[in-house]
Structures are given as C-alpha cells and as structure tokens.
Amino acid sequence: MNVKKKVLSVSLSGLIAWGAVTAVSLPVSAVGNGPSAGNGSVQTSNLHTYESMAAYLKTEDAKQEAMELEIIGQTVKGRDIYMAKYISNPLNPTILFLTQQHGNEQLTTEGALEFIKHLGTSKTKDVLNHVNILVIPMLNADGAMGDVNFSLDEYMADGDRHLTRYNANNIDLNREHDKAIGEMQIEVKSLYQNVFEKHNINYMIDLHHQGTLSETNGELVSGSILYPTNADVKPEVLENSKKLGSVVYHAIEETGWGHIGKYNGGNGVNIGRNGAAVRYDISTLLFEMRGMSDHSIESYALGQKSNGYLIKQTITTLDATVRAIADGSIETADTSFWDTLPIQTNRPGEEADE
C-alpha cells in the first residue's frame, strides 16, 4: 500500500557532521571500557512507541518530496509495517536498512528515524540521484510494544512497556529466512513478498543489538559486524558484502568513540544476512550494536546514558554506506581489514545471540 508517490533529487553531503542532532551527544566513556551494563536507568519511556514512530514517519512523509511511505504488511496483532522509500531511478543501486527484527533492540530504530529526518533537510543536494534507499524501521512492532501472547514479567526495564526479542507468537523472526515464503511468520512474509520480491536490492544492513560484555583486545566493543557466511553465497556477493563492511568499519573506527569487532555468527540460511544473500544475491552485513533496550538478563541491557553514542553509531553507519554507494567508492573499498579484525569474545555472563 503506497501512502504516496513522490520523487526529488536530494543528497547527503554534510550529514556526517550531524550538527543538528542534539539528541545524540556522546559520553566521554563511550568507547572501550565505558558504559557498563545498567549504567543509568534502563528505561523504555524515552523510546519511540509504535504509535509515535508511525506519526513521525507520516510527518516526514508530508514534509519530504523525495520520500514515499509504504505499508508492506501487518504484524500478528494487526499493526502496519512501514517502509520509507527513496527511489529516484530504478536503475540505481539499492540498499535496504532493516531494524528491529528483534523488538527489544530499538536504538537502531531511533537512529534510522533520525536518518530519515535528515534525508529531508536543506543540507542534502543530489545523492539520491545515484542510490535508492529503503528503510524498514520496526519490523517487529508487537515485540517492540510488548504486545505478545506470553509473559514478560521477568523483563527488567522501567517505563511504559517492556520490549521483547520475539513476535507476538513467541517466534524469533531472524530464524525464519530459510522457509517457503508462505510458511513464514507474517512479519517476515511481508518482508519477502513486498520488499525482496518487488525490489532489486543490491545491499542490505540488518541492524541488531547484542549484549554488553563482548570485547576484543580487552576492550568492550561498541558493536560488531559480519558478512554472510553460508557456503552457498556467491563469491561476488560475498566480496561486495565485505566491501559494505569495510565502509562501515572505517566510518566507525575513525570517530574515536567506536570500537568494532567481528561477530561470531552462524552459517544457517534461516538467519537474515545469510538467507537474503543466498536467495536473492543481496550483499548483506549484520551490525550488532552494544546493549539491548530490555531483557530478562541484566547484563544484556544498557542504561539510557548509553543511548546517545549508539544512536550516533547507527546514523554514521547509514550515512557512510549511502554516500559510498552513491559516489561509487564502495567499489574500491579495502576488504583486507577483515583478515585481521579480531573475532569478539564474551566476558562471563554474556552469550552471543544474533
């Protein structure tokens, strides 16, 4: 369902400074051994609800000539799933940013919404003449609202709701990607039927959160990344995935507050970064930001004092990748860093959980 159709040439020059983003000021201790688990109150009241996110998107849609807001399907509980589209030329390379397959991983959504807002500012000029952008900022809205068919009494966050990894049916949406489309959970089915099947997507970044105790070289990471690892991924798809990772890695590491590790993830096609790469030849990157917005395990959730730099990390990631695709510099991205990027390990009390 298209809320409207519009086209305009705009660009992202100048976005990397993000001077107008007052909500993402960075704590001095953001990198390395900075904010520990539970640093500050773990709150949900300072995050967008599904309703406020929908209102935000509709407001930006009304303001931005380049933006088309589309409903790609509904959740188990009947919430519309929104996608912001910027398509000026179907022949342009297309990148999809996907957030909140897991409902308790919301700061990437907060960053994606800020990114959408700044795509419509006067600081932009012509990047969208050269790249198409699709943003799905909350795939698992039921989990994000805690509107599920199972108890969340053990979850720890304060605020107006709990957030959970699973959809309303207690299913992990990031384990659905190897199924026939008709057999998938309704949220993932919508993603496949109305996004993957309808658009020629070249790149995808699947944005997640992990726990708080992952580290490399003795320093806690601000996030970790990984390309598709299934054996059936075509060599050229894998190489372009590694280039996508190169763009993200160098953009974050050069900030001085980011510290990136290599995620230790599985090879199964049921996982999004592998499934999309195998089924559609999409070059994919998993980005696991540090800390979750809610969880039943204390070490998995970060307090709100950490929100700023994690939102900033998301914005930097999205900005850097669209610029690299638009100007073609992604084609010459140096992938050799992958050979020496340390695989993150987990301190006691932490488990990897893509």
Residue, then its C-alpha position, 0 to 999 in steps of 0.5 A: m500500500n503506497v501512502k504516496k508517490k513522490v520523487l526529488s533529487v536530494s543528497l547527503s553531503g554534510l550529514i556526517a557532521w550531524g550538527a543538528v542532532t542534539a539528541v545524540s551527544l556522546p559520553v566521554s566513556a563511550v568507547g572501550n571500557g565505558p558504559s557498563a551494563g545498567n549504567g543509568s536507568v534502563q528505561t523504555s519511556n524515552l523510546h519511540t512507541y509504535e504509535s509515535m514512530a508511525a506519526y513521525l514517519k507520516t510527518e516526514d512523509a508530508k514534509q519530504e518530496a523525495m520520500e514515499l511511505e509504504i505499508i508492506g504488511q501487518t504484524v500478528k496483532g494487526r499493526d502496519i509495517y512501514m517502509a520509507k522509500y527513496i527511489s529516484n531511478p530504478l536503475n540505481p543501486t539499492i540498499l535496504f536498512l532493516t531494524q528491529q527484527h528483534g523488538n527489544e533492540q530499538l536504538t537502531t530504530e531511533g537512529a534510522l528515524e533520525f536518518i530519515k529526518h535528515l534525508g529531508t533537510s536543506k543540507t542534502k543536494d543530489v545523492l539520491n540521484h545515484v542510490n535508492i534507499l529503503v528503510i524498514p524501521m520496526l519490523n517487529a512492532d508487537g515485540a517492540m510494544g510488548d504486545v505478545n501472547f506470553s509473559l514478560d514479567e521477568y523483563m527488567a526495564d522501567g517505563d511504559r512497556h517492556l520490549t521483547r526479542y520475539n513476535a507476538n507468537n513467541i517466534d524469533l523472526n531472524r530464524e525464519h529466512d530459510k522457509a517457503i515464503g508462505e510458511m513464514q511468520i507474517e512479519v517476515k512474509s511481508l518482508y519477502q513478498n513486498v520488499f525482496e520480491k518487488h525490489n532489486i536490492n543490491y545491499m542490505i544492513d540488518l541492524h541488531h543489538q547484542g549484549t554488553l560484555s563482548e570485547t576484543n583486545g580487552e576492550l568492550v566493543s561498541g558493536s560488531i559486524l559480519y558478512p554472510t557466511n553460508a557456503d552457498v553465497k556467491p563469491e561476488v556477493l560475498e566480496n561486495s558484502k565485505k566491501l559494505g563492511s569495510v565502509v562501515y568499519h572505517a566510518i566507525e573506527e575513525t570517530g574515536w568513540g567506536h570500537i568494532g569487532k567481528y561477530n561470531g555468527g552462524n552459517g544457517v540460511n534461516i538467519g537474515r544476512n545469510g538467507a537474503a544473500v543466498r536467495y536473492d544475491i543481496s550483499t548483506l552485513l549484520f551490525e550488532m550494536r552494544g546493549m539491548s533496550d530490555h531483557s530478562i538478563e541484566s547484563y544484556a541491557l544498557g542504561q539510557k546514558s548509553n543511548g546517545y553514542l549508539i544512536k550516533q553509531t547507527i546514523t554514521t553507519l547509514d550515512a557512510t554506506v549511502r554516500a559510498i554507494a552513491d559516489g561509487s567508492i564502495e567499489t574500491a573499498d579495502t576488504s583486507f581489514w577483515d583478515t585481521l579484525p579480531i573475532q569478539t569474545n564474551r566476558p562471563g555472563e554474556e552469550a552471543d545471540e544474533 
